[in-house]
Amino acid sequence: MLESKVVTMFPQIPAKLPAAITKSRDLTEFIMSKHMESYSSDGPVALAWRWALTGEGPTPVTLTDWHKGPPTRQDMDWQIDCPDEWRGRAPWDEVRAARGVLWWLTSAPDDEVPSDLRPSSRSPQPMDRSR
């Protein structure tokens, strides 16, 4: 578990994407560049990109130390589903966006975005993922 502040940055995209990533390198690079414009370089979204593409931790939602290389699809599903450990240090929308990055990177073309990962115009309350 990390102490007070997580310091990171958006990663360089590796020449060969990890096996769990289902998107092309060009599309991945484009979407990540849009996120770089919209989100901080030290929050959950940046951590999600870094962890998913390089395996450099901590994990983006639970902030767990990670030394296992790039995550598998199951590892990313775990981060999508578990309670977050940001404890108010990052806006809920950014934690949800980080989960959305992990889901998108591993999704198939015909997968429907889970309702709790869709952006909304109203202030959503976090879904209780502990049950």
Order of alpha helices (4+ residues) and beta strands (2+ residues): alpha-alpha-alpha-alpha
